[in-house]
Amino acid sequence: MPTEPEATSAIPSFQEIVQRTARHHQTVGDMVYAAIKEGILTGAFAPGERLRQRDLAADLGVSRIPVRSALMQLEAEGLVELLPYRGALVRTLTVEQVREIYQLRTLLESYGLRQSAGRMTSARAERLLELGEALDAKPAGGEFVADRVAFYRELYAADENPLLVNMIEELRGYVGRYLLSLRVDHQHGGHRRLAELVAKGDIEAAEEHLRAHLEAVSKGLIGVLTGEVAEKARRRAADRT
């Protein structure tokens, strides 16, 4: 099934994020934390990019105190690296971390699929088919991302399993900035095919389809990371010559 298509248009600017988050958070601290985190997860801040407290505070219209607090919290979550004399950097994932993320996703999403499919109604199945077809036809961009969220929330019955779906979305968020430059096509069909398998009650085939997709995306991400490492090594070698 197609995953996040290659398209820089799907990446919002940090100013857009600030405007959106400012409307949904009551405290300054919550707003600053949410805005910076979304900027990292959506790719507005690239892996390895330096996050300057002064610039962030200016963009957010706040003092440096809530920015510093947010960066410390994001460091604890593994999204930011605080280095002496260098400040904060957007953390770059390792190959081992990607493997672990997708092992966890496979476990959680396989469980979620079986839980949801066991209570599938005809109305939900019809809705899932519509969402899958629409998602497969969507070009890259913000609408694709929104439709993807809607599809998987319907697939895993987010209204009945909110904690599970939040955990899945959190794991997807950690690699979201890499997925923006990656597209993986499933050889046996896309989201519509997965919905069809679930709708007709073929849970074994649906789970196999899902697992194959997650494995393909994991391999694609590892390829992206390996390419980044090779490019950094090439640049270091060029700087020494």
QUIFENMO-V136018 format. One record per residue. RES is the residue in one small letter. SS is DSSP state (helix for helix, strand for strand, loop for the rest). NEAR is the number of other C-alpha atoms within 8 Angstrom. D_LAST is the distance of its C-alpha to the last C-alpha in whole Angstrom. Layout:
# QUIFENMO-V136018
res	ss	near	d_last
RES	SS	NEAR	D_LAST
RES	SS	NEAR	D_LAST
This chain:
# QUIFENMO-V136018
res	ss	near	d_last
m	loop	12	44
p	loop	11	42
t	loop	10	40
e	loop	13	38
p	loop	13	37
e	loop	10	34
a	loop	10	35
t	helix	8	33
s	helix	8	37
a	helix	10	38
i	loop	12	35
p	loop	11	37
s	loop	8	36
f	helix	10	37
q	helix	7	39
e	helix	8	41
i	helix	12	41
v	helix	11	42
q	helix	8	45
r	helix	8	46
t	helix	11	46
a	helix	8	48
r	loop	6	51
h	loop	7	51
h	loop	9	50
q	loop	6	53
t	loop	6	51
v	helix	9	48
g	helix	10	46
d	helix	9	47
m	helix	13	46
v	helix	12	42
y	helix	13	42
a	helix	9	43
a	helix	12	41
i	helix	9	37
k	helix	10	38
e	helix	9	39
g	helix	14	36
i	helix	14	33
l	helix	12	36
t	helix	13	36
g	loop	14	32
a	loop	11	33
f	loop	10	30
a	loop	9	27
p	loop	11	26
g	loop	8	24
e	loop	8	25
r	strand	8	26
l	strand	10	29
r	loop	8	30
q	helix	9	34
r	helix	7	35
d	helix	8	34
l	helix	10	36
a	helix	12	39
a	helix	9	39
d	helix	8	39
l	helix	8	41
g	loop	6	43
v	loop	9	44
s	loop	8	43
r	helix	9	40
i	helix	6	42
p	helix	12	43
v	helix	15	39
r	helix	9	38
s	helix	9	41
a	helix	12	40
l	helix	11	36
m	helix	10	38
q	helix	8	40
l	helix	12	37
e	helix	11	35
a	helix	8	38
e	loop	7	38
g	loop	8	35
l	loop	12	33
v	strand	14	32
e	strand	10	29
l	strand	10	30
l	strand	8	27
p	loop	5	28
y	loop	4	27
r	loop	6	25
g	strand	10	28
a	strand	12	29
l	strand	13	27
v	strand	15	28
r	loop	10	28
t	loop	6	26
l	loop	7	28
t	loop	7	28
v	helix	9	29
e	helix	6	31
q	helix	8	33
v	helix	13	33
r	helix	9	35
e	helix	8	37
i	helix	9	38
y	helix	11	39
q	helix	8	41
l	helix	8	43
r	helix	11	43
t	helix	10	45
l	helix	8	47
l	helix	10	48
e	helix	10	48
s	helix	11	50
y	helix	8	53
g	helix	10	53
l	helix	11	54
r	helix	10	56
q	helix	9	58
s	helix	11	58
a	helix	12	59
g	loop	6	62
r	loop	6	63
m	loop	9	62
t	loop	6	65
s	helix	7	66
a	helix	6	65
r	helix	9	61
a	helix	12	61
e	helix	9	62
r	helix	9	59
l	helix	12	56
l	helix	12	57
e	helix	9	57
l	helix	12	54
g	helix	15	52
e	helix	10	53
a	helix	9	52
l	helix	12	48
d	helix	11	48
a	helix	6	48
k	loop	8	46
p	loop	6	43
a	loop	12	40
g	loop	11	41
g	helix	9	43
e	helix	8	46
f	helix	12	44
v	helix	10	43
a	helix	8	47
d	helix	11	48
r	helix	9	46
v	helix	8	47
a	helix	9	51
f	helix	12	51
y	helix	8	50
r	helix	10	52
e	helix	11	55
l	helix	12	54
y	loop	13	54
a	loop	10	57
a	loop	11	55
d	loop	5	58
e	loop	5	59
n	loop	9	56
p	helix	9	54
l	helix	6	53
l	helix	10	51
v	helix	11	50
n	helix	8	48
m	helix	8	47
i	helix	11	45
e	helix	8	44
e	helix	8	42
l	helix	10	40
r	helix	8	40
g	helix	10	39
y	helix	9	36
v	helix	10	34
g	helix	11	35
r	helix	14	32
y	helix	10	31
l	helix	13	34
l	loop	15	34
s	loop	11	31
l	loop	12	33
r	loop	10	36
v	loop	12	37
d	loop	9	41
h	loop	9	43
q	loop	5	45
h	loop	7	48
g	loop	10	48
g	loop	12	47
h	helix	12	49
r	helix	13	52
r	helix	10	53
l	helix	13	52
a	helix	13	55
e	helix	9	57
l	helix	12	57
v	helix	12	57
a	helix	13	60
k	loop	6	62
g	loop	7	62
d	loop	9	59
i	helix	10	57
e	helix	6	56
a	helix	8	54
a	helix	11	53
e	helix	11	51
e	helix	8	50
h	helix	10	49
l	helix	10	47
r	helix	10	46
a	helix	8	44
h	helix	10	43
l	helix	11	41
e	helix	9	39
a	helix	9	38
v	helix	10	37
s	helix	11	35
k	helix	8	33
g	helix	10	32
l	helix	12	31
i	helix	10	29
g	helix	8	27
v	helix	9	26
l	helix	11	25
t	helix	9	23
g	helix	8	21
e	helix	8	20
v	helix	8	19
a	helix	8	17
e	helix	8	16
k	helix	8	15
a	helix	8	13
r	helix	8	11
r	helix	8	10
r	helix	8	9
a	helix	8	7
a	helix	7	5
d	helix	6	6
r	helix	5	4
t	loop	4	0
